[in-house]
């Protein structure tokens, strides 16, 4: 009987070691898949961990959440003629206090495309039930001629004219044909965060969706962008 505590401790310690080794092997396999994707697409890949993304992209609230913020598994290159930066992102938040304090880790992938023409702030995301409830009180999004598109996607922008200029029949048909997640534009880039850390196939599909959206923007809307160099490699 005296040996039972040591036996349970040994089993627990063995389980921890197995989980750690499995995590290391999984991370290594993921890096190899990313390197293969980069080679296939003619992109560059870096497994380096980079902190301070909130300083590189100060205008993006996404990178100012929580603490212990960093990016890793960076892909850079060109996607349909647009400058691409994609990476895994992590931040953590805490809740409670004392013995009840808990830490939540948030991990997801981010795709950013920088076209050769300027953009304006705009958000496209899936419509939620809460959106339909708030619409009854006048807090509605921008609706378009396609009832199917307007019921599926929530579009908001401080410049309604810009929204109508770029959400064309081509754009609506393209997004209705895809299960696209949230997409945000600032003045120079299109940002597409995935709901989780994506595998290379998901990253590639997201890049194709983001590039397809930019390609649907009519020529008359595009103007030469100010000279903004792409962000350096980590």
N, C-alpha and C positions, 0 to 999 in steps of 0.2 A: 504493500500500500504506500510506503514512503517513497517509492520510485515513481508513482503516478504523476505527481506535480512536475517532475523533471521530464517525464515522457510527453506530457501535454505541452510543456514549454518547448521541447525539442521539435514537436510537430508544428507548433505555431511558428517557431523560428524558421523551420524548413519551408513552410508555406510562404512566409515573407520573402525568403530568398528566391523561391520559384517565381513569385509575382514580380520581383524586381528584375530578375533575369528576363522574364517574358516581356516586361516593359521595355527593356534595353533592346531586345531583339526586334520588337515591334517598331520602335523608333528607327532602328537601323534599316529595316525593310522599307519603311516609309520614305526615308532619305534616298534610298536606292530607286524607289519608284519615281520620286520627284526628279532625280538626276536623269532617269530614262526619259521622262516627259520633256525635260528641258532639251535633251539631245535630239529628241524627235521633232520638236517645234522650232529648233534653232534659238532657244532662249538660254539665258545664263541662270545657274542655280548656286545658291549659297546656303549652307546649313547653319551659318553663324546666327547667334542670338543677338538681337539689337534692342536696346532700351532707348528711351527718349523719343519715341515716334510722335509724342505730343508736341515736341519742339520742332520736328521736321514738318509736321502737318498741324500747325497751331489752330487752323480754322475748323478742324474736324473734331467735334465733340466726342466722337466714337473713341478717340485715343486719350481722353481725359477722364475716363471712368475708373473708379476703384484705385487700387494700388498694385505694386509688383507687376507693372505693365511691361510687356516685351513682345517682339515679333521674332519669328524664326522660319526657316525653310523658305527663303526668298526666291521668287522667280522674277526675272526681268527680261524684257525683250520687246518684240513687236507683235501685236495681234491685229490682223487686218489693217495694218498701217498705223495703228494707234500705239503709243508707248504703254507698255504693260508693267505693272508691279503687282505681284500677288504673294501672299505670305500667310502663315498661321499666326494668330494673335491670342494673347493671354492677358487677363487681368483678374484680380480677386477682390471680393467684397466680404465684409464681416457683418454679423448681426448678433444681437444679444450682448450680454456682458458677464464677466466673471466666469463661473463654471459653465454657464449656459452659452458662452460665446462660441460661435461657429464661423468657419470660413468657407466661402463658396468660390470655386475656381471656374472662370468663364473662358472657354476656348472655342475659337471659330476661325474660319479662313476669310480673308479679305481680298477682293480683286479690285484693282483700280486701273482705269484706262484714261490716258491723257491724249485727246485728239489734237489735231493741228489747227483747230478753230475754237473760239471761246464758247463757253457754256454759261448758263444762268442757274441759280438755285432752283431745284425741283426734286420732288420725291415721288416715286412710284412704288407702291407696295400692294399686297393683297388686301382686299376689303374684309373688314371684321364685323362681327355682329354689333360691337360697340359703335362702329361708324354709322350704322343704320339708325341706332338709337339717338345719337347726337344730331343726326341730320334732321330729326323731327323738331329740334330746337334751333334750327338754322345754322348749325355748325357743319356745313356740308363741304365736300371736296369739289373738285372741278369735274363736271360731267361732260360727256362727249356724245356725238351722234349715235355711236354704237351702244345700245343698252346692255348688250352682253359684256362689252369691255368695261363700262362704267359700273356694272354690278360685280365684276371680278376684281378690278383694280381701283385703288384709292390714289388719286393724283392731287398733289398740292404744290403750290408755288406762289411766291409773292408777286410774280409777274404772270398773270393769267394769259396775256397775249403770247408769251414765250411758250407756255404749255400748249396752247392751241396750235402754235407754229410747228412744234416738233412732234406732237402726238397726232400724226397723220393716219390716214387709212392704212398705209403701209405699216406704221408702228403698231397700231391696234391689232392688225392681222398677225403680225410677227409675234407679239406678246401673247395673244390668245392661243397661238399654236404651241406655246412653251409654258412650262410650269415655272415661271420666273419668280424669284424672291424679290426682296426689297432692293431698290436702286436709288441712289442719291446723287444729284449733281451739285457741284459748287461752280465756281467760275472757270475752272480749268480742267476738272476731271470728273469721271463717272465712277462712283464707289459702289461696290456690290458686296456686302457682307453675307456670308453663308450662315445658316443657323447653327452649324457645327463645323468641326475641323473636317474639311473635305478630302476625299482621296483624289489622286491625279485626274481620274475621269470626270469627277464633279468639278474640279478646278477648270478643266478644259471646256466643259459645257457652259460653265458660268462665263468664261472669257468669250465664248462664241455668242452667248446671249447679250452680253454687254456691248460687244463689237457690232452685233446686228442692230441693236437699238441706235447706236451712233450712226451707223450707215443709213438708217432710215430718215435721218434728219435732212430736210430738203436743202438743196444747194443755195437757195436764195436766203436761207437763214444763216448760213455759215459766213463768217468773216475771218480774216487773218487774225490769229491769236497773238497776244503780246509774247515777246521772246522770254519763255520760262523754261529753263533747262530741266530735263527730267531729274528726279532725285538720284543721288549717287548710290552705288551698291553699298550694302552694309559691310 
